[in-house]
Every structure is written in C-alpha cells, then in structure tokens.
Amino acid sequence: MSRVKFTTNIEEDLLKRAKVAAEAEELSGANEVIEKALHLYFANCNTQVWEKPLDGGWLKKMIVRPGKVVIECIRSRKVKEKYNAQYYTCEVLEPKGWRKVWQLQKASNT
C-alpha cells in the first residue's frame, strides 16, 4: 500500500503518549502507533455488541461483525477498578485454566 504525507492537529498529550508507546515497542515513531490505531478502528467500526439480561442473573451477549455473529451466555460479570496487575499475567493465569484469546498485535520489525 502506498504511503502519503498527511498533516493534522492532534492533542499534545496523545502525541506524547504515541511517542512513548512507539519507543517502548521499538516502532519507527508515533506515526506507526497512530496508523495501528486507525487499522484497529476500521477493523472494529462495523462491530455491534448487544446485551440482554436473562432470568437467574445470566446475561446474553451478541457480537455482530460483517459476516460473523458470536453469541455468548454469561453467568455473571464483575468489573474490578482496583487490582494488582501481578495477578493477571500469563504466568499466573494460564496454570489456572485461563486462555488468552485476543491481544492487540505488536508490529514486527521487518
């Protein structure tokens, strides 16, 4: 895909965060972080998520994407706002039977 020069105004804080993320992930610069964010946005902009409460505390969740529908039944949902990150690493969760099904892919430096 050909690349074009593009100029815009962006919040200074967002640009600083993009530069820090690019450096931490060994990317070529903030533009690559912004480009990844746009790819992620366009990959998910047509996705709809629907939820329906059911009897007994169950929750039915439906994820509608172009060409694909995923329906899940969830018994309960708990959101933790304060947590210790060390308990949510691959090394801790995988032996307990958890399986990572998605994570934002980092660019390979090819």
N, C-alpha and C positions, 0 to 999 in steps of 0.2 A: 504494500500500500504506500502510495507516495505521501510525503510529508509536506505541509505548507506552513509558512510562518503566520502566527496568529498573535495579536496583541490585545490585551484586555486589562481591565482594572479588577483587582481581587483584594479582599481584605488582607491587611498586612499579617495578621495573626495566622490566617490559613496558609499564606505563602511561607511563613516561618516554619509552621508545622510540616508542610510538604518538604521543605529543605531538610529538616531534621530527619524525617522518615526516609528520605532518599539516601541520606548519608548512613543511617542505621542499616538500611537494606542493601547498601552498596549499589545503588542505582545511579544512573548518569546525572540526575538532577531532579529538581522539583517538577519539571515538565513531565517526566516519566510517571511520577506519582499522580499528577493531575490526569494524565492520559489513562492510567489504570482506573481511576475513579470514574471517568467517563465511560470506559468499557463496562464497568460494573453497573453503572446507572442504566445504560442502554440494554444490558443483558437482563435487567430486572424491571424496567419501567412498564412492561406489559403484564407483570405479575400481579394477581389479586389474591389476597388472603381473606378468607371468610371464616367466622367462628360462630358456633351455635351452642348455647348451653343445653344440656340434656338432663334428664332426671338422675338423681343419685350422685350429683356432683361431676358427672362426666362433661367433657367439652368436645364437640366435633369440630375439627379444623379442616378446611379445604383450601388448597393452594392451586390456583388456576394459572397456568402458563400457556402460551401458544403451543398447541399440540400435546399438552400433558396436564392431567389433573391428579393431584395427590390428596387423598382423604385420610385423616388421622383421627382416632378417638383417644382423648387424653383424660386420664382419671383425675388428675389434679395439676394445678400449676402454682408454683411458688417462686416468687421473684425476690432475690436477695440483693439488697443495695449495699450492704456492708459484708465483705467476705475476705478471707485470707487467700490470696492468689496461689500460695504454695500448695493448697489442697486441690487445685483444679488444673494440674499439669498432666501431660500424657503418662508420665511415670507413675502417678498416683491413681489416675482414673482407669487406665487400661486393665490393670490387675483386678479391679473391682467390676469388670464386665462392660464398661463403657466403650463405645466405638465412635471415633471421630468420623463424621460423615461429610463435613464440609469445612473448609477454611480458605480464606482469600489466598490465592496463589501468588507467591512472590515471583518476580520476573527472573528468568535465567539469563545470566550474562553471556550471551552467545555472540 
